[in-house]
Amino acid sequence: MSNTPGAGDYPLDQAATWPTADIAAAWQRELPGVDTDSIGVITPIWRIAKVLADERRRTLSRLGIDPSTLDLLSVIRRAGPPYELTTREITRRTLVTPGAVSQRIARAEQAGLVSRSPSAASRRAVAVQLTDAGHRLIETTVRELLEHESQLISALTAAERSSLTGFLAKLEHSLVEPPQGEPAG
């Protein structure tokens, strides 16, 4: 059996290397009248997402941090001084369930990356603050991660990155509902 795309050996492990135009043409041939315009957009996004997710996973593993801890520490660090948020605010900003946020905080607290205390905002609220170790870890991680990811998109010019950012934002906005309580536009 040949490894050449289109040589009659579908499904192929190499199918991910087929140009999207070939995939669309094959579906147009096999299912005449089916709209295949999405293939040229969604298939490359899907492939790129897989490559980028794998790259991020490898980089985070090398840096010794898991994605959920990165997410937790990042959201607190981006809040600015005093690098503290309530659990409710963390839940809102990460779009993760309250139970998952609680588990993330507990793991990060055990690791000495965050501390919890009563919030000044409300008697019932709990404030989560970065520790010195958490602050150092997130800054080191984000610097290295963003430097690596900047290299991954270096094939694009600044103008191309700007255009792509706009196109992706428009597509994301059309597909993702805004969090509850936030305006759609």
Secondary structure as UniProt FT lines:
FT   TURN            5..6
FT   HELIX           13..17
FT   HELIX           20..30
FT   TURN            32..33
FT   TURN            37..38
FT   HELIX           39..63
FT   HELIX           67..78
FT   TURN            81..83
FT   STRAND          84..86
FT   HELIX           87..94
FT   HELIX           98..110
FT   TURN            111..112
FT   STRAND          114..118
FT   STRAND          126..130
FT   HELIX           132..152
FT   TURN            153..155
FT   HELIX           158..175
FT   TURN            180..181
//
